[in-house]
Amino acid sequence: MLVELTIGAGVAGLMVLARIPLGPLASDRAPYALNFLAVVIAAVLAGWRSGLVALIAGQLLIWYAIVPPVWSFAIADAERVGGLLIATISQFLVLVVIGLYQREVDKGTAERERRMELLNHALKEIDHRTRNNHQTVLALVQLQAQRSSDDDVRAALHQVADRIQAIAHASERLALRSGDLEHVRLDDHLCGLCEQIERGLSRQDVNVSCDIEEITTSADKAIPIAIIVNELVTNALKHAFDGREEGQVFVKGRMNGELKLTITDNGVGMKGRSAGKNGGLGTKLVENFARQLGARHEVVSTETGTTHAFTIPTAA
């Protein structure tokens, strides 16, 4: 209320001060013209009540300082009173129009906010149910793995669980995390995924480091990229350090027109692993998703480690 009062009275006072120097030019013609502007400005800035303050204060100040006899509230003749009444009624009608318009705008804004709140609530509910569904499927796969007496089946089911977890992690980074239904912060997503894999698989002296630039990518590309990183980091932690007590896996991403993504380990190299551990569904998944992304995939493996380098044309 204080702000409305201050703006209304202040704008009216400024308009009267602007009108006084125009006296020699305009004489006593159209003395209330600038107060129409004062009413509009005050109403737009602070609402109809501020406009009403500008109307009353401006009309009184003009009657006192502009309308003859100047610096007096004395009534010179009935014609001037009629002019005051007409100007006041006209300004009041302008104020009513502005007030009604602002009321409709406020109603529209409130309705839009209500719908956005409802949508936000619905999206949170969908997000919650999606995460629950992922966790349910994950729990079923893990339970089946625990009940299996076949080591190969158990290992395969654990790999399936890892992939489900990678997809679930990508979903958690969508929409409600970023305020955008279509994009994912790739740096947050991949580094969070690496931390999760490290907690689940890494030995005490084998670490995973993640250094990804702040990159935003589409949801359609985030999941394939996440699965590629999941497969290669998981594979490195499981097989790259056989016979070694310590090691390091590096995940690095840079954006320079194209997304340069590398997964590097300082392990024994691919030649130091058996064929059974090397080729399989994981390798096929990596190659298939690289093709889906239109990425160039280069592999360099020596006795001092392996590097997988991906060049993805666009991450948008």
Residue, then its C-alpha position, 0 to 999 in steps of 0.5 A: m500500500l505504501v508503494e502504491l501511494t508513493i508511486g501514485a503521488g510521485v508520478a502525479g507530482l512529476m507531471v504537475l512539475a512538468r506542466i508548470p513550465l509550459g504555462p507561458l506556452a499553453s496558458d490555462r488550456a488543457p491543464y489536466a492533459l498530463n494527468f491522464l498520463a500520470v494515471v496510466i503510468a501509476a496504474v501500469l506500474a503499481g495497480w489501479r489503486s496507485g492510479l486512483v491516488a495519481l488521479i486524486a493527487g494530480q487533479l488537486l495539484i493542478w487545480y491548485a497550481i495550474v488553474p487560475p487563480v494559481w496557488s489557490f483552491a478558489i473557484a473562479d467560475a463554473e466553467r472551470v469546475g465543469g472542466l475539472l469534472i469532465a477531466t476527472i470523470s474521463q481519467f476515472l474511466v481510463l483507470v476503470v478500463i486499465g483496472l479491468y484489463q489488469r484483473e483479466v491479466d491477473k486471472g489469466t496469470a493465476e490460471r496459468e500458474r495453477r495449470m503449471e503447478l498441476l502439470n508439475h505435480a503430474l510430472k513429479e508423479i510420473d517421474h516417481r512412478t517411472r523410478n519405482n518401475h525401474q527399481t521393480v524391474l531391477a529388483l526382479v532381475q537381481l532376485q532372479a540372479q541370486r536364485s540362479s545356480d548357473d554362474d554364466v546366467r547369474a553374470a548375464l543377469h547382473q549385466v542386465a541389471d547394470r544396464i537397467q540401472a544406467i537407463a534409470h539413471a538417465s531418466e532421473r536426469l530428465a525433465l524435473r531435474s533440469g526444468d526441460l523435458e527434452h534435455v539432460r546435463l551430460d556432465d552431471h549424468l555421466c559423472g553420477l553414473c561413474e560414481q555409482i558404478e565405482r561404488g558398486l564394482s570398484r576395488q579399494d585401489v581402483n578408482v574412476s575419474c570423470d571430467i566432462e565439460e558442462i554439456t547439454t544433450s538431448a534425452d534421445k542421445a543421453i541414454p545411448i551415451a550412458i549405456i556406452v559409458n556404463e559398458l566400458v567402465t564396467n568392463a574395465l573395472k571387471h577385467a582391465f586390472d586382473g593381476r594388479e592391485e591398483g588402477q585408474v579409469f578415466v572418463k573425459g568429455r569435451m565439446n568442440g563442435e563435436l562431442k569427444l568422449t574417451i574412456t581410458d584405463n591403465g590396465v593390462g590391455m585387451k590382449g591380456r584378457s581372454a576372448g570370452k571376456n572381450g567379445g560379447l553382448g557388451t561389445k555389440l551394445v557399444e558398437n550398435f549404440a555408436r552407430q545409432l549416434g553416428a559416432r566414430h569409435e576408435v580403440v587403442s589397446t596396449e600392455t599399459g592400458t586401453t582407450h576407447a575414443f568416440t567422436i559424436p557429430t552433435a550432442a544437441 
